Amino acid sequence: MTTSYEIEVSGMTCNHCRMRVKRALAALPEVSEVEVDLASGRAKVVAARELDVALLLQTVEAEGYAGAVAASNG
């Protein structure tokens, strides 16, 4: 069973920003898929198991962006 999360990411202004967020989230254990849409400012994360949402937000913030959970589906 997989769990998906949608995160609002504030502060991304270019493709380089998008890739930084994508790489950082993809590097987390258990994450199997990451899609980051620059236009909407949202990241979709799919994981093999339920993750600590705070870890996802800390990862986004460590890259210099603000994050907020938009949705999760466990």
C-alpha positions in Angstrom: 0.0 0.0 0.0 1.3 3.4 -0.9 0.6 6.8 0.7 0.6 10.1 -1.2 1.0 13.6 0.0 0.5 16.9 -1.7 2.6 19.8 -0.4 2.2 23.5 -1.2 5.7 24.9 -1.8 6.1 28.7 -1.7 9.1 30.5 -3.1 9.9 28.4 -6.2 10.5 30.8 -9.1 12.3 28.7 -11.7 13.0 25.2 -12.9 16.2 25.0 -10.8 14.0 25.6 -7.7 11.7 22.9 -8.8 14.5 20.4 -9.3 16.0 21.2 -5.9 12.7 20.4 -4.1 12.2 17.3 -6.2 15.7 15.9 -5.5 15.5 16.6 -1.8 12.1 14.9 -1.4 13.1 11.9 -3.6 16.2 11.3 -1.4 14.0 10.6 1.6 13.7 6.9 2.7 10.5 5.1 1.5 9.7 7.8 -1.2 9.1 6.1 -4.5 7.9 9.0 -6.7 8.0 12.8 -6.6 6.4 15.3 -9.0 6.8 19.0 -8.5 4.8 21.5 -10.5 6.3 25.0 -10.7 3.1 26.6 -12.0 0.9 25.4 -9.2 3.6 25.5 -6.5 2.7 21.9 -5.5 4.7 18.8 -4.9 3.2 15.3 -4.9 5.1 12.7 -3.0 4.3 9.0 -3.1 5.8 6.7 -0.4 5.8 3.0 0.3 4.5 3.6 3.8 3.1 6.5 5.8 5.6 9.2 6.4 5.9 11.9 9.1 4.5 15.0 7.5 6.8 17.2 9.5 9.8 15.4 7.8 8.4 16.4 4.4 8.0 20.0 5.4 11.4 20.1 7.0 12.9 18.8 3.8 11.3 21.5 1.8 12.3 24.2 4.3 15.9 23.0 4.4 16.1 23.8 0.7 15.0 27.4 1.4 11.2 27.2 0.6 8.1 27.3 2.7 5.9 24.2 2.8 2.4 23.3 3.9 0.4 20.1 3.6 -2.3 20.4 1.0 -3.5 16.8 1.1 -2.6 13.3 2.1 -4.1 10.0 1.2 -3.2 7.0 3.2 
